[in-house]
Amino acid sequence: MVLKFISATEAKVGTNIILECELYTIKKIDISTTGKHGHSKCRIEAMGIINSKKKVFVIPGHDRFEVPLVEKKKAQVLSIADDVNVMDLESFESFDVACPPEVKTQLEENSNVEYWDIEGKKIIKRKL
């Protein structure tokens, strides 16, 4: 579910956006204005939320982005394999979640983690 739409000039550092069906967090933004009849341009550096890939692009300032709804929830780790099996601490639902390698090394069974549910995609962000 999309939370809202914003123009490129309204975007700030730390804003989560959807671009080409991928989820990104803005790390740096430069807005340049042009002359009397020109349009502003935005140079945006963004980092992928799920895959951690960097993307740099330039767009007109009046282009619009979708801002996704990010739900931050807590879960308990049940088992660790390729994916991490966790149980949500509110609904007691268990499921497999993707986990970045740097966080996966800190995890152990029965520890608590914070995971993000973004547009139906789930990822563990940190150990609590």
C-alpha positions as CSV (number, residue, x, y, z in Angstrom):
1,M,0.0,0.0,0.0
2,V,1.4,3.3,-1.0
3,L,1.4,5.9,1.8
4,K,1.5,9.0,-0.4
5,F,3.1,10.7,-3.5
6,I,5.7,13.4,-3.3
7,S,7.5,15.4,-5.9
8,A,11.3,15.0,-6.3
9,T,12.0,18.5,-4.8
10,E,10.1,17.5,-1.7
11,A,12.2,14.4,-1.0
12,K,14.6,14.6,1.9
13,V,17.6,12.4,3.0
14,G,16.2,9.3,4.7
15,T,12.9,9.2,2.7
16,N,11.9,5.8,1.5
17,I,10.7,5.8,-2.2
18,I,9.6,3.3,-4.8
19,L,11.5,3.6,-8.1
20,E,11.1,1.1,-11.0
21,C,9.3,-1.3,-8.6
22,E,12.2,-1.4,-6.2
23,L,12.4,0.1,-2.7
24,Y,15.1,2.7,-2.0
25,T,16.2,5.1,0.8
26,I,17.5,8.5,-0.3
27,K,21.1,9.0,1.0
28,K,21.9,12.3,-0.8
29,I,20.0,14.8,-2.9
30,D,21.1,17.8,-4.9
31,I,18.5,20.2,-6.3
32,S,19.6,22.6,-9.0
33,T,17.4,25.4,-10.3
34,T,17.7,26.8,-13.8
35,G,16.9,30.1,-15.4
36,K,13.6,31.9,-16.0
37,H,11.8,29.3,-18.0
38,G,13.7,26.2,-17.1
39,H,12.8,23.4,-14.6
40,S,14.7,22.3,-11.6
41,K,16.7,19.0,-11.7
42,C,17.3,16.6,-8.9
43,R,20.3,14.4,-8.6
44,I,19.5,11.6,-6.2
45,E,21.7,8.9,-4.7
46,A,19.7,6.1,-3.2
47,M,20.4,2.8,-1.5
48,G,18.2,-0.3,-2.0
49,I,16.4,-1.4,1.2
50,I,16.2,-5.1,0.3
51,N,19.3,-5.6,-1.9
52,S,21.6,-2.7,-0.7
53,K,22.5,-1.7,-4.2
54,K,23.4,2.0,-4.9
55,K,21.5,3.9,-7.6
56,V,22.3,7.4,-8.8
57,F,19.8,9.2,-11.1
58,V,18.8,12.6,-12.4
59,I,15.2,13.6,-12.8
60,P,13.1,16.7,-13.3
61,G,12.0,18.3,-10.0
62,H,8.3,17.9,-10.9
63,D,8.4,14.1,-11.2
64,R,6.6,12.3,-8.5
65,F,7.7,9.4,-6.3
66,E,5.6,6.8,-4.4
67,V,6.4,6.7,-0.6
68,P,5.7,3.2,0.7
69,L,4.2,2.4,4.1
70,V,6.9,0.9,6.3
71,E,5.7,-1.2,9.2
72,K,8.4,-1.9,11.8
73,K,7.7,-5.0,13.9
74,K,9.4,-7.2,16.4
75,A,9.9,-11.0,16.1
76,Q,11.7,-13.8,17.8
77,V,14.2,-16.0,15.9
78,L,13.2,-19.6,15.8
79,S,15.9,-21.1,13.5
80,I,18.7,-19.9,11.2
81,A,19.3,-21.4,7.8
82,D,19.5,-19.8,4.3
83,D,16.6,-17.6,5.4
84,V,15.8,-16.9,9.1
85,N,12.6,-18.4,10.5
86,V,11.0,-15.9,12.9
87,M,7.7,-15.6,14.9
88,D,6.0,-12.3,15.1
89,L,5.6,-11.2,18.7
90,E,2.2,-9.6,18.2
91,S,0.3,-12.1,15.9
92,F,2.5,-15.2,16.8
93,E,2.7,-16.0,13.1
94,S,5.9,-17.8,12.0
95,F,7.5,-17.2,8.6
96,D,10.9,-17.1,6.8
97,V,12.5,-13.7,6.3
98,A,15.5,-12.5,4.3
99,C,18.4,-11.2,6.3
100,P,21.5,-9.2,5.4
101,P,24.8,-11.1,6.1
102,E,26.1,-8.5,8.5
103,V,23.0,-8.9,10.7
104,K,22.8,-12.7,10.3
105,T,26.2,-13.1,12.0
106,Q,24.8,-11.4,15.1
107,L,21.7,-13.6,15.4
108,E,21.2,-16.6,17.6
109,E,18.1,-18.7,18.3
110,N,15.5,-17.2,20.7
111,S,16.9,-13.7,20.2
112,N,14.6,-10.8,19.3
113,V,14.9,-8.8,16.1
114,E,13.3,-5.9,14.3
115,Y,11.9,-6.6,10.9
116,W,10.4,-4.2,8.3
117,D,7.3,-5.1,6.3
118,I,7.4,-2.9,3.2
119,E,4.8,-3.5,0.4
120,G,4.6,-7.2,1.4
121,K,8.4,-7.7,1.4
122,K,9.9,-8.5,4.8
123,I,13.5,-8.0,5.8
124,I,15.3,-8.2,9.2
125,K,17.0,-4.8,9.9
126,R,18.6,-5.3,13.3
127,K,19.0,-7.4,16.5
128,L,17.3,-6.1,19.6
